């Protein structure tokens, strides 16, 4: 899983980068959705921070956008949104399994 941290109009300090990478490494528990890359784009404009997270899976792309006056709060809110989307996708994949043949209703002609 590759993690990219990009700053626009903002310098990414080592503290921000380690905090971001540590929080996004927690997404490795979602092994069923096969995460390839996570891109975190942080931007400062007009007195507030915007955070955009894009998670690329094998067949899906999940995104989360937030803005706040505090960079860490904005990032945490975006990470929480992305985590909720991952949980929903994981449940959707898990519940979409076929029923065993012994439990299906087969009509005899």
Secondary structure by P-SEA (a helix, b strand, c coil): cbbbbbbccccccaaaaaaaaaaaacccccccccccbbbbbbbbcccbbbbbbbbbcccbbbbbbbccccaaaaaaaaaaaaaaaaaaaaaaaaacccccccccccccc
